Each structure stands twice: as structure tokens, then as C-alpha cells.
């Protein structure tokens, strides 16, 4: 009877393990240290396998990725630009990625924040770490997802449009202000 019981447990365990489905990573989800299948630990020389179904725009010398501007552009098979990646070290295939510009709106956080979002989507779902006032944009930092967003100052009240001297408060940014650029920064891995 003990052998039969042990045998039953083994069979049940095998069936239970084989029935479990491994949850597949959403190829467009943005979370801390991850954008789809791209993580902050992936090296430049691994991008071909990460984006096997997409196109990578780069200059190559041998097996190295080299670019004057240190940028690697990712396009889908239809030619739509998805992401712009910046390596930490130029001309180093073992370098990790430092900055990612999110172009395609399919890339989104679990709350739905994407490159096509508006300021209300940021403030309703994330704690804003700081806001910088530059010549042409307000730069909104959200440390919890390692992101920063730019909003064109033409969408802000007139008092902010022609100066960098006035501090921009979140309450002064209209809810409907559109995100101009969406960046992820993996400066500290």
C-alpha cells in the first residue's frame, strides 16, 4: 500500500507539473527593469535574439554594433519604429542598455501608460518624483518605473512657455497635455 500511495503521488505530481502553463512575458509590457523581453541586464550582442521577429537598425563591423550616436533603432517587420535604444558604452557589444525611447504605443505599463498617453494618465497612476522646466518642454520624472516624459510647453499655461525660471507644479499641467517623448532610463542597474 505504501508503494501504491507513493506511486500515486508521483503520477499526480507529474500530471500537475505538465498541466501548468508557463506564463508568457507580454512583449509590450513596461515594468521596473523590463520592457517586454528586454531587461536592464541584456547586452547589446543579445538584441538579435530578443528582437528576432523585428528589425534592428545599426552599423556593423564584424559582430559589433556601432553607431555614431550610440543609438540602436528597433522596427517591426512592417517598418514601424518601436524603440530607440542607447547602449551604456559605445562600440561595446557586451554593454547593457542605458536609455530607451518608447515610440510605439503598444508598449505600455500595466496601468496603460504609453507614448500616446496624456498627463492625467501619469498623475493618476504614478507618483511624480520631480518636474524640470527646460526651454521647450516640461520633463516629468517617475522614479517607480524609471521613466521620464516630456510635454511640449505650448500645451502649458502661457506663463511657463517662454521661461525656465518658473517652477512647474503638477497642478499647473493640464490633464489633456499630450506626452511628447517617453523615455526609460536604466542608469543604475
Short mmCIF file of the C-alpha atoms (twelve columns), coordinates in Angstrom:
data_MODEL
# 
_entry.id   MODEL 
# 
loop_
_atom_site.group_PDB 
_atom_site.id 
_atom_site.type_symbol 
_atom_site.label_atom_id 
_atom_site.label_alt_id 
_atom_site.label_comp_id 
_atom_site.label_asym_id 
_atom_site.label_seq_id 
_atom_site.Cartn_x 
_atom_site.Cartn_y 
_atom_site.Cartn_z 
_atom_site.pdbx_PDB_model_num 
ATOM 1   C CA . UNK A 1   0.000  0.000  0.000   1 
ATOM 2   C CA . UNK A 2   2.831  2.439  0.667   1 
ATOM 3   C CA . UNK A 3   4.296  1.834  -2.771  1 
ATOM 4   C CA . UNK A 4   0.922  2.411  -4.377  1 
ATOM 5   C CA . UNK A 5   0.493  5.662  -2.391  1 
ATOM 6   C CA . UNK A 6   3.979  6.905  -3.339  1 
ATOM 7   C CA . UNK A 7   3.386  5.885  -6.956  1 
ATOM 8   C CA . UNK A 8   0.080  7.796  -6.957  1 
ATOM 9   C CA . UNK A 9   1.759  10.924 -5.551  1 
ATOM 10  C CA . UNK A 10  4.494  10.748 -8.198  1 
ATOM 11  C CA . UNK A 11  1.960  10.338 -11.032 1 
ATOM 12  C CA . UNK A 12  -0.195 13.175 -9.652  1 
ATOM 13  C CA . UNK A 13  2.874  15.441 -9.351  1 
ATOM 14  C CA . UNK A 14  3.954  14.741 -12.938 1 
ATOM 15  C CA . UNK A 15  0.464  15.452 -14.246 1 
ATOM 16  C CA . UNK A 16  0.161  18.650 -12.184 1 
ATOM 17  C CA . UNK A 17  3.545  19.935 -13.368 1 
ATOM 18  C CA . UNK A 18  2.858  19.142 -17.017 1 
ATOM 19  C CA . UNK A 19  -0.553 20.856 -16.846 1 
ATOM 20  C CA . UNK A 20  0.864  24.087 -15.502 1 
ATOM 21  C CA . UNK A 21  1.238  26.653 -18.231 1 
ATOM 22  C CA . UNK A 22  4.234  28.895 -18.092 1 
ATOM 23  C CA . UNK A 23  3.035  32.473 -18.201 1 
ATOM 24  C CA . UNK A 24  4.476  34.099 -21.291 1 
ATOM 25  C CA . UNK A 25  6.005  37.562 -20.931 1 
ATOM 26  C CA . UNK A 26  3.909  40.250 -22.622 1 
ATOM 27  C CA . UNK A 27  6.260  41.549 -25.359 1 
ATOM 28  C CA . UNK A 28  4.912  45.107 -24.899 1 
ATOM 29  C CA . UNK A 29  4.596  45.428 -21.102 1 
ATOM 30  C CA . UNK A 30  6.730  48.032 -19.316 1 
ATOM 31  C CA . UNK A 31  7.658  47.267 -15.698 1 
ATOM 32  C CA . UNK A 32  10.607 48.084 -13.453 1 
ATOM 33  C CA . UNK A 33  13.833 46.989 -15.246 1 
ATOM 34  C CA . UNK A 34  11.855 45.423 -18.120 1 
ATOM 35  C CA . UNK A 35  10.283 46.407 -21.431 1 
ATOM 36  C CA . UNK A 36  8.702  43.296 -22.901 1 
ATOM 37  C CA . UNK A 37  11.509 40.757 -23.265 1 
ATOM 38  C CA . UNK A 38  14.219 43.408 -22.897 1 
ATOM 39  C CA . UNK A 39  15.675 43.750 -19.399 1 
ATOM 40  C CA . UNK A 40  18.301 46.013 -17.894 1 
ATOM 41  C CA . UNK A 41  20.781 43.089 -17.932 1 
ATOM 42  C CA . UNK A 42  20.550 42.286 -21.648 1 
ATOM 43  C CA . UNK A 43  23.717 43.036 -23.572 1 
ATOM 44  C CA . UNK A 44  23.796 44.710 -26.980 1 
ATOM 45  C CA . UNK A 45  25.061 41.474 -28.560 1 
ATOM 46  C CA . UNK A 46  21.871 39.703 -27.373 1 
ATOM 47  C CA . UNK A 47  19.455 42.068 -29.130 1 
ATOM 48  C CA . UNK A 48  19.180 39.876 -32.245 1 
ATOM 49  C CA . UNK A 49  17.657 37.086 -30.167 1 
ATOM 50  C CA . UNK A 50  15.416 39.416 -28.121 1 
ATOM 51  C CA . UNK A 51  14.068 41.118 -31.262 1 
ATOM 52  C CA . UNK A 52  14.239 38.091 -33.586 1 
ATOM 53  C CA . UNK A 53  10.886 38.973 -35.178 1 
ATOM 54  C CA . UNK A 54  11.786 42.630 -35.626 1 
ATOM 55  C CA . UNK A 55  14.445 44.633 -37.468 1 
ATOM 56  C CA . UNK A 56  17.420 46.275 -35.797 1 
ATOM 57  C CA . UNK A 57  18.931 49.331 -37.476 1 
ATOM 58  C CA . UNK A 58  22.643 49.527 -36.763 1 
ATOM 59  C CA . UNK A 59  26.025 49.856 -38.383 1 
ATOM 60  C CA . UNK A 60  28.031 46.677 -38.051 1 
ATOM 61  C CA . UNK A 61  31.729 45.979 -38.059 1 
ATOM 62  C CA . UNK A 62  32.272 42.271 -37.737 1 
ATOM 63  C CA . UNK A 63  29.923 41.167 -34.997 1 
ATOM 64  C CA . UNK A 64  29.815 44.514 -33.191 1 
ATOM 65  C CA . UNK A 65  27.041 47.081 -33.085 1 
ATOM 66  C CA . UNK A 66  28.463 50.524 -33.770 1 
ATOM 67  C CA . UNK A 67  26.673 53.817 -34.191 1 
ATOM 68  C CA . UNK A 68  27.912 57.390 -34.276 1 
ATOM 69  C CA . UNK A 69  25.085 58.485 -31.980 1 
ATOM 70  C CA . UNK A 70  25.195 55.297 -29.866 1 
ATOM 71  C CA . UNK A 71  21.571 54.579 -30.856 1 
ATOM 72  C CA . UNK A 72  20.029 51.315 -31.963 1 
ATOM 73  C CA . UNK A 73  16.589 51.548 -33.541 1 
ATOM 74  C CA . UNK A 74  14.126 48.682 -33.367 1 
ATOM 75  C CA . UNK A 75  11.473 48.365 -36.111 1 
ATOM 76  C CA . UNK A 76  8.719  45.820 -36.549 1 
ATOM 77  C CA . UNK A 77  8.553  43.786 -39.780 1 
ATOM 78  C CA . UNK A 78  6.112  46.318 -41.283 1 
ATOM 79  C CA . UNK A 79  8.675  49.110 -40.836 1 
ATOM 80  C CA . UNK A 80  7.096  50.865 -37.846 1 
ATOM 81  C CA . UNK A 81  9.651  52.194 -35.359 1 
ATOM 82  C CA . UNK A 82  9.174  50.597 -31.934 1 
ATOM 83  C CA . UNK A 83  12.045 51.686 -29.694 1 
ATOM 84  C CA . UNK A 84  15.295 53.637 -29.757 1 
ATOM 85  C CA . UNK A 85  17.956 52.099 -27.504 1 
ATOM 86  C CA . UNK A 86  21.135 53.732 -26.240 1 
ATOM 87  C CA . UNK A 87  23.944 51.497 -25.026 1 
ATOM 88  C CA . UNK A 88  25.911 52.468 -21.927 1 
ATOM 89  C CA . UNK A 89  29.221 52.036 -23.747 1 
ATOM 90  C CA . UNK A 90  29.582 52.960 -27.387 1 
ATOM 91  C CA . UNK A 91  31.060 50.276 -29.670 1 
ATOM 92  C CA . UNK A 92  30.966 47.641 -26.914 1 
ATOM 93  C CA . UNK A 93  28.823 44.593 -27.803 1 
ATOM 94  C CA . UNK A 94  28.846 43.495 -24.145 1 
ATOM 95  C CA . UNK A 95  27.404 46.812 -22.977 1 
ATOM 96  C CA . UNK A 96  23.934 46.880 -21.466 1 
ATOM 97  C CA . UNK A 97  21.233 49.339 -22.476 1 
ATOM 98  C CA . UNK A 98  21.085 52.650 -20.615 1 
ATOM 99  C CA . UNK A 99  18.167 54.568 -22.148 1 
ATOM 100 C CA . UNK A 100 15.135 53.533 -24.179 1 
ATOM 101 C CA . UNK A 101 12.839 55.883 -26.022 1 
ATOM 102 C CA . UNK A 102 9.416  54.273 -26.246 1 
ATOM 103 C CA . UNK A 103 7.968  55.125 -29.661 1 
ATOM 104 C CA . UNK A 104 5.237  52.551 -30.331 1 
ATOM 105 C CA . UNK A 105 2.129  52.974 -28.193 1 
ATOM 106 C CA . UNK A 106 1.695  49.199 -27.842 1 
ATOM 107 C CA . UNK A 107 4.443  49.401 -25.221 1 
ATOM 108 C CA . UNK A 108 2.584  50.268 -22.026 1 
ATOM 109 C CA . UNK A 109 2.686  49.884 -18.267 1 
ATOM 110 C CA . UNK A 110 0.101  47.683 -16.522 1 
ATOM 111 C CA . UNK A 111 -1.973 50.838 -15.935 1 
ATOM 112 C CA . UNK A 112 -1.981 51.572 -19.685 1 
ATOM 113 C CA . UNK A 113 0.562  54.421 -19.712 1 
ATOM 114 C CA . UNK A 114 2.102  54.634 -23.200 1 
ATOM 115 C CA . UNK A 115 3.678  57.093 -25.617 1 
ATOM 116 C CA . UNK A 116 0.166  58.209 -26.633 1 
ATOM 117 C CA . UNK A 117 -0.956 58.961 -23.094 1 
ATOM 118 C CA . UNK A 118 -1.726 62.335 -21.580 1 
ATOM 119 C CA . UNK A 119 -0.540 63.922 -18.343 1 
ATOM 120 C CA . UNK A 120 -3.650 62.724 -16.469 1 
ATOM 121 C CA . UNK A 121 -2.543 59.117 -17.116 1 
ATOM 122 C CA . UNK A 122 0.767  59.846 -15.403 1 
ATOM 123 C CA . UNK A 123 -0.564 61.719 -12.373 1 
ATOM 124 C CA . UNK A 124 -3.490 59.327 -11.768 1 
ATOM 125 C CA . UNK A 125 -1.316 56.208 -11.621 1 
ATOM 126 C CA . UNK A 126 2.184  57.259 -10.533 1 
ATOM 127 C CA . UNK A 127 3.946  59.433 -8.001  1 
ATOM 128 C CA . UNK A 128 5.748  62.211 -9.834  1 
ATOM 129 C CA . UNK A 129 9.299  62.473 -8.498  1 
ATOM 130 C CA . UNK A 130 10.102 65.878 -9.981  1 
ATOM 131 C CA . UNK A 131 9.371  68.199 -12.886 1 
ATOM 132 C CA . UNK A 132 12.096 70.092 -14.741 1 
ATOM 133 C CA . UNK A 133 11.432 73.236 -16.735 1 
ATOM 134 C CA . UNK A 134 13.545 73.282 -19.925 1 
ATOM 135 C CA . UNK A 135 13.490 75.711 -22.851 1 
ATOM 136 C CA . UNK A 136 10.812 73.870 -24.798 1 
ATOM 137 C CA . UNK A 137 9.434  71.119 -22.555 1 
ATOM 138 C CA . UNK A 138 8.374  70.125 -19.079 1 
ATOM 139 C CA . UNK A 139 10.210 66.942 -18.100 1 
ATOM 140 C CA . UNK A 140 8.238  64.742 -15.702 1 
ATOM 141 C CA . UNK A 141 10.167 62.068 -13.782 1 
ATOM 142 C CA . UNK A 142 8.532  58.923 -12.381 1 
ATOM 143 C CA . UNK A 143 11.177 57.004 -10.456 1 
ATOM 144 C CA . UNK A 144 8.974  53.992 -9.663  1 
ATOM 145 C CA . UNK A 145 9.117  52.901 -13.325 1 
ATOM 146 C CA . UNK A 146 12.480 54.554 -14.137 1 
ATOM 147 C CA . UNK A 147 10.753 56.809 -16.646 1 
ATOM 148 C CA . UNK A 148 10.660 60.399 -17.717 1 
ATOM 149 C CA . UNK A 149 8.245  62.105 -20.051 1 
ATOM 150 C CA . UNK A 150 8.407  65.353 -21.947 1 
ATOM 151 C CA . UNK A 151 5.427  67.589 -22.576 1 
ATOM 152 C CA . UNK A 152 5.741  70.436 -25.041 1 
ATOM 153 C CA . UNK A 153 5.483  73.785 -23.245 1 
ATOM 154 C CA . UNK A 154 2.998  75.014 -25.851 1 
ATOM 155 C CA . UNK A 155 0.499  72.799 -24.000 1 
ATOM 156 C CA . UNK A 156 1.178  74.568 -20.711 1 
ATOM 157 C CA . UNK A 157 -0.203 77.880 -19.464 1 
ATOM 158 C CA . UNK A 158 1.419  80.877 -21.167 1 
ATOM 159 C CA . UNK A 159 3.349  81.868 -18.014 1 
ATOM 160 C CA . UNK A 160 5.640  78.813 -18.472 1 
ATOM 161 C CA . UNK A 161 6.148  78.941 -22.226 1 
ATOM 162 C CA . UNK A 162 8.996  81.433 -22.538 1 
ATOM 163 C CA . UNK A 163 10.989 80.957 -19.363 1 
ATOM 164 C CA . UNK A 164 12.866 78.287 -17.456 1 
ATOM 165 C CA . UNK A 165 12.895 80.328 -14.228 1 
ATOM 166 C CA . UNK A 166 9.419  79.380 -13.007 1 
ATOM 167 C CA . UNK A 167 8.958  76.075 -11.223 1 
ATOM 168 C CA . UNK A 168 6.307  73.929 -12.910 1 
ATOM 169 C CA . UNK A 169 3.939  72.251 -10.476 1 
ATOM 170 C CA . UNK A 170 1.917  69.174 -11.473 1 
ATOM 171 C CA . UNK A 171 -1.277 71.098 -10.710 1 
ATOM 172 C CA . UNK A 172 -0.383 73.607 -13.456 1 
ATOM 173 C CA . UNK A 173 -0.092 70.979 -16.204 1 
ATOM 174 C CA . UNK A 174 -3.420 70.389 -17.978 1 
ATOM 175 C CA . UNK A 175 -4.760 66.820 -17.730 1 
ATOM 176 C CA . UNK A 176 -5.066 66.753 -21.522 1 
ATOM 177 C CA . UNK A 177 -1.397 67.661 -22.188 1 
ATOM 178 C CA . UNK A 178 -0.020 65.017 -24.551 1 
ATOM 179 C CA . UNK A 179 3.229  63.185 -23.922 1 
ATOM 180 C CA . UNK A 180 5.819  64.255 -26.493 1 
ATOM 181 C CA . UNK A 181 8.515  61.717 -25.541 1 
ATOM 182 C CA . UNK A 182 8.510  58.688 -23.229 1 
ATOM 183 C CA . UNK A 183 11.913 57.531 -22.000 1 
ATOM 184 C CA . UNK A 184 13.041 54.735 -19.709 1 
ATOM 185 C CA . UNK A 185 16.415 55.256 -18.053 1 
ATOM 186 C CA . UNK A 186 18.347 52.313 -16.659 1 
ATOM 187 C CA . UNK A 187 21.282 54.342 -15.353 1 
ATOM 188 C CA . UNK A 188 21.675 52.266 -12.219 1 
ATOM 189 C CA . UNK A 189 21.295 48.520 -12.768 1 
# 
